[in-house]
């Protein structure tokens, strides 16, 4: 089972995985789903097994309640007969610091370190750690693997990951750009190359993972060259509740004028800013878009700023890559928000980015104009498949016999 617990969502997939057994490889999805709007009274639980779908709206206060509801649903809907059939669980973990350069088996020491790194990813690592504990308690027989979002970005050069601060802050405190959403950026870039019919090593790609948490990644020769998130997931473009990059002197100014503590300032920029802060309506792009369509001026400004911040990063990455072959949209907003894609690609024809409105409205895979030199691609990310593959790679040999009974 692959678990991707985010700040307001929990994505999951249950796989039958067979790798290296008598020369066979199989990756079969038994079920998949998404819990959205965690923390709200109208959270939505979606589950699909084959052609059968279940959907319900209910209050889900936190990740623990979401995980418990998911495990009950697997039994109630006869997807599995017993939780004992789940023999491996891979967990997406946002921040691995400089400690984790690859996915690892979860031990008590690893879990402790993940929780310590929560200071660097306050919206995610604590949720990730909670998810790990919940699933370990429910599935004590299953091996657990942590898959870190930061791993893909270990290829950044020093000029890309260092900050212009006194050198000792990097040496002593590890302050540097780490980058996140690496599992997603790695997956969609490989899929993009496959769909284009070209080797990934030849392509210059900008990947836009847009959701409640958003980041961009410049990918050259299949390697991460630069990425918008930094020391923490707070950096980069504006997001659902995060401000993204702002003048750092704003923070002590607010702190002095309003008497806020450092923790309150951190909460302000991580939990009360972004789309939520500007619109005053919601952190959910869909809610803000609906309000903007109804004439709400603050919602309109929030959407404009969201797009403009992304456009600025795309431009800088094209310069760094020396051109662009493909622009990828992925994540909940990137895959589904037609207006967001239109606003982001607006007036970029001089860079070779020419959106075809009809293809965009239809959510086709390739949405550039036929004459456009840059491929604009919508790719549904599948971090869960990447996570499940790492479970197989890191935790082999797994006791596969219980899963073989699942047809």
C-alpha positions in Angstrom: 0.0 0.0 0.0 1.2 3.5 -0.9 0.2 6.3 1.4 0.6 10.0 0.4 -0.6 12.0 3.4 -0.7 15.8 2.6 -1.7 18.8 4.6 -5.3 18.5 3.6 -5.5 15.2 1.7 -4.7 11.6 1.9 -4.1 9.7 -1.4 -3.7 6.0 -1.4 -3.3 3.0 -3.7 -3.3 -0.7 -2.9 -1.2 -2.8 -5.3 -0.5 -6.3 -6.2 3.2 -6.1 -6.8 5.4 -8.9 -8.3 8.9 -8.1 -9.1 11.8 -10.4 -9.9 9.8 -13.6 -9.1 10.5 -16.2 -11.8 11.4 -13.3 -14.2 8.0 -11.6 -13.9 7.1 -8.0 -13.1 3.5 -7.0 -12.4 2.0 -3.8 -11.0 -1.7 -4.2 -10.6 -3.9 -1.6 -8.8 -6.4 -3.3 -6.5 -8.0 0.0 -5.3 -7.2 3.6 -5.1 -8.7 6.7 -3.6 -8.4 10.1 -2.2 -9.6 11.8 1.0 -10.0 15.6 0.3 -10.6 18.6 2.5 -9.3 16.9 5.7 -9.9 19.2 8.6 -13.3 20.2 7.3 -16.8 19.0 8.1 -17.4 18.3 4.4 -14.4 16.1 3.8 -14.8 13.8 0.8 -13.8 10.1 0.7 -13.4 8.6 -2.7 -12.6 4.9 -3.3 -12.4 3.0 -6.5 -11.8 -0.7 -7.1 -11.9 -1.5 -10.8 -15.1 0.0 -12.2 -16.8 0.2 -8.8 -16.7 3.6 -7.1 -17.8 4.7 -3.6 -18.0 8.4 -2.5 -19.1 9.8 0.8 -19.0 13.2 2.5 -18.3 13.2 6.2 -16.4 15.2 8.8 -12.7 14.1 9.1 -10.8 16.1 11.6 -7.2 14.9 10.9 -5.0 12.3 9.2 -5.6 9.7 11.9 -9.4 9.7 11.3 -8.8 9.6 7.6 -6.4 6.6 7.8 -8.8 4.7 10.2 -11.7 5.3 7.9 -9.7 4.1 4.9 -8.7 0.8 6.5 -12.3 0.1 7.6 -13.5 0.8 4.1 -11.1 -1.8 2.6 -12.8 -4.5 4.7 -16.3 -3.2 4.4 -16.2 -3.1 0.6 -14.6 -6.5 0.4 -11.4 -5.3 -1.3 -9.4 -7.4 1.1 -10.6 -10.0 3.6 -8.1 -9.1 6.3 -5.6 -6.4 7.0 -3.0 -9.1 7.2 -3.0 -9.3 3.4 -1.3 -5.9 3.3 2.4 -6.8 3.7 4.2 -3.6 2.8 3.3 0.1 3.3 5.2 3.0 1.7 4.9 6.4 3.1 5.5 9.7 1.4 7.6 11.9 3.7 8.1 15.5 2.7 11.5 16.3 4.2 14.5 14.1 4.6 17.0 16.9 5.3 20.5 15.8 4.5 20.0 12.7 6.5 18.1 10.7 3.9 19.3 10.6 0.3 17.1 7.6 -0.6 14.1 5.7 0.6 14.6 3.6 3.8 13.0 1.0 6.0 11.3 2.7 8.9 12.8 2.0 12.2 12.1 3.7 15.5 15.2 5.8 14.9 14.1 6.8 11.4 10.6 7.8 12.7 12.2 9.9 15.4 14.3 11.7 12.8 11.3 12.3 10.6 9.5 13.9 13.5 12.6 16.0 14.3 12.6 17.2 10.7 9.1 18.5 11.3 10.6 21.9 12.1 11.5 22.1 8.4 8.2 20.9 7.0 5.6 21.8 9.7 2.5 21.1 7.5 3.7 17.7 6.3 6.3 15.8 8.4 4.1 15.7 11.5 1.2 14.4 9.3 3.6 11.9 7.6 4.8 10.7 11.0 1.3 10.4 12.3 0.3 8.4 9.3 3.2 6.1 9.8 2.3 5.5 13.4 -1.4 4.9 12.6 -0.6 2.3 9.9 2.1 0.7 12.0 -0.5 0.2 14.8 -3.1 -1.2 12.4 -0.6 -3.3 10.3 2.1 -4.4 12.8 3.1 -7.3 10.5 3.8 -5.1 7.4 7.1 -3.6 6.6 7.1 0.2 6.4 9.3 2.3 4.0 9.7 6.0 4.0 10.0 7.7 0.5 11.4 11.2 0.7 10.3 14.1 -1.5 13.7 15.6 -1.2 15.7 12.8 -2.8 15.2 13.7 -6.5 16.6 17.2 -5.9 20.0 15.9 -4.5 21.3 16.5 -8.1 21.1 20.3 -7.6 24.4 22.1 -7.9 25.8 24.1 -5.1 24.9 27.3 -6.9 21.3 26.1 -7.0 21.0 24.8 -3.4 23.1 27.3 -1.4 21.7 30.5 0.0 23.8 33.7 0.1 24.2 33.6 3.9 27.3 33.2 5.9 28.8 29.8 5.0 28.6 28.5 8.6 24.8 28.4 8.4 25.1 25.7 5.8 28.0 23.8 7.4 26.6 24.0 11.0 22.8 24.1 10.5 22.3 22.5 7.1 20.5 25.6 5.7 20.2 25.0 2.0 17.6 24.5 -0.7 16.2 20.9 -0.4 13.2 21.0 -2.7 10.0 18.9 -2.5 7.5 17.0 -4.6 10.5 15.1 -6.0 8.6 11.9 -6.3 6.0 13.6 -8.5 8.4 15.6 -10.6 10.5 12.4 -11.3 7.4 10.4 -12.3 5.8 13.0 -14.6 9.0 13.8 -16.3 9.6 10.1 -17.2 6.0 9.8 -18.4 6.4 13.0 -20.5 9.4 11.7 -22.3 7.7 8.4 -23.0 4.6 10.1 -24.4 6.8 12.4 -26.5 8.7 9.4 -27.8 12.0 11.0 -26.9 14.8 10.0 -24.4 14.4 11.9 -21.1 18.1 12.6 -21.2 17.6 14.9 -24.3 14.7 17.0 -22.9 14.5 20.3 -21.1 11.3 20.1 -19.0 9.6 22.4 -16.6 7.3 20.5 -14.3 4.5 22.4 -12.5 3.1 20.4 -9.6 0.1 22.6 -8.6 -2.1 21.8 -5.6 -2.7 23.0 -2.1 1.1 22.7 -2.0 2.8 23.7 -5.2 6.2 23.7 -6.7 8.0 23.9 -10.0 11.1 22.0 -11.1 13.5 22.6 -13.9 14.6 19.2 -15.3 17.6 18.8 -17.7 18.9 15.4 -18.8 16.5 13.7 -16.5 18.0 15.5 -13.4 16.6 18.2 -11.2 18.4 21.4 -12.0 16.4 23.8 -9.9 13.1 23.8 -7.9 11.0 26.5 -6.4 10.6 25.1 -2.9 13.6 25.5 -0.7 14.8 25.0 2.9 11.2 24.2 3.7 8.0 23.7 1.5 7.1 27.3 2.5 9.4 28.7 -0.2 8.6 29.4 -3.9 5.2 30.3 -5.4 2.1 31.1 -3.4 0.0 28.1 -2.4 -3.2 27.2 -0.6 -2.2 28.5 2.8 1.5 29.3 2.3 2.7 32.7 1.2 5.7 31.4 -0.8 8.6 33.8 -1.3 8.1 37.3 0.3 10.5 40.0 1.5 11.9 38.4 4.6 12.0 41.8 6.4 8.2 41.8 6.4 8.3 39.1 9.1 10.2 41.0 11.9 8.1 44.1 10.9 4.9 42.3 11.7 6.4 40.6 14.7 7.3 44.0 16.2 4.1 45.8 15.3 1.7 43.0 16.5 3.9 41.4 19.2 3.8 38.0 17.6 6.1 35.2 18.6 8.3 33.3 16.1 5.8 30.4 16.2 2.9 32.7 15.4 4.8 34.2 12.5 5.6 30.7 11.2 1.9 29.8 11.5 0.9 33.0 9.7 3.0 32.3 6.6 2.3 28.6 6.5 -1.3 28.3 7.5 -3.0 31.7 7.0 -1.6 33.0 3.8 -1.6 32.1 0.1 -5.0 31.7 -1.6 -6.7 31.6 1.8 -5.0 34.8 3.1 -5.6 36.9 0.0 -9.1 35.7 -0.8 -10.4 35.4 2.8 -12.5 32.5 1.5 -10.7 29.2 1.3 -7.4 27.5 0.7 -9.1 25.3 -2.0 -8.5 26.7 -5.5 -12.0 25.5 -6.6 -13.7 27.6 -3.9 -11.7 30.7 -4.7 -12.3 30.2 -8.5 -16.1 30.0 -7.8 -16.0 33.2 -5.8 -14.0 34.9 -8.5 -16.5 33.9 -11.1 -19.2 35.4 -8.9 -17.4 38.7 -9.0 -15.4 38.6 -5.7 -12.5 41.0 -6.3 -10.2 39.6 -3.7 -10.6 36.1 -5.1 -9.9 37.4 -8.6 -6.7 39.1 -7.4 -5.6 35.9 -5.6 -6.0 33.8 -8.8 -4.1 36.4 -10.8 -1.2 36.5 -8.3 -1.1 32.7 -8.2 -0.7 32.6 -12.0 1.8 35.4 -12.2 4.1 33.9 -9.6 4.2 30.7 -11.6 4.8 32.5 -14.9 7.8 34.3 -13.4 9.4 31.0 -12.3 8.8 29.4 -15.7 10.6 32.3 -17.3 13.6 32.0 -15.1 13.9 28.3 -15.5 13.8 28.6 -19.3 16.8 30.9 -19.0 18.6 28.4 -16.7 17.8 25.4 -19.0 18.8 27.3 -22.1 15.3 26.7 -23.6 12.3 24.4 -23.1 11.0 21.3 -24.8 8.0 20.5 -22.6 5.9 22.2 -19.9 4.1 19.8 -17.6 1.0 20.5 -15.5 0.3 18.0 -12.7 -1.2 17.9 -9.2 -4.8 18.7 -8.4 -4.9 22.2 -9.8 -2.5 21.5 -12.7 -4.5 18.5 -13.9 -8.0 19.9 -13.5 -8.0 23.7 -13.4 -8.4 24.8 -17.0 -8.5 28.5 -16.2 -5.3 28.2 -14.2 -3.5 26.7 -17.1 -4.8 29.3 -19.4 -3.7 32.2 -17.2 -0.3 30.7 -16.7 0.3 30.2 -20.4 -1.1 33.6 -21.4 1.1 35.7 -23.7 4.0 33.2 -23.7 4.0 32.5 -27.4 7.3 34.4 -27.7 8.8 31.6 -25.6 7.3 28.9 -27.7 4.5 28.2 -25.2 1.2 28.4 -27.2 -1.9 26.9 -25.5 -4.8 25.6 -27.7 -7.9 26.7 -25.9 -10.1 23.8 -27.2 -7.6 21.1 -26.2 -7.2 22.8 -22.8 -10.9 22.8 -22.2 -11.1 19.1 -23.1 -8.2 18.3 -20.8 -6.4 16.5 -23.5 -2.9 15.1 -22.8 -1.2 17.6 -25.2 -2.8 21.0 -25.1 -0.4 23.1 -27.2 -1.3 24.5 -30.6 -0.3 22.2 -33.5 2.3 24.8 -34.5 3.6 25.3 -31.0 7.3 24.2 -30.6 6.9 23.5 -26.9 4.8 20.5 -25.8 2.3 21.5 -23.1 1.4 18.3 -21.3 -1.2 17.4 -18.7 0.0 14.3 -16.7 -1.8 12.8 -13.8 0.9 12.3 -11.3 1.2 8.9 -9.6 3.4 9.3 -6.6 1.8 6.2 -5.1 3.1 4.0 -7.9 6.6 5.4 -7.3 6.2 4.8 -3.6 5.1 1.2 -4.1 8.1 0.5 -6.4 10.4 1.8 -3.7 8.8 -0.5 -1.2 9.6 -3.4 -3.5 13.2 -2.1 -4.1 14.1 -1.3 -0.5 12.3 -4.0 1.4 13.0 -7.1 -0.8 12.5 -9.9 -0.3 8.9 -9.4 0.7 6.7 -12.3 1.8 4.5 -12.1 -1.2 2.5 -15.3 -0.6 -0.5 -13.5 1.2 -0.9 -11.1 -1.7 -0.9 -13.8 -4.3 -4.3 -14.8 -3.0 -5.8 -11.5 -4.1 -7.2 -11.7 -7.6 
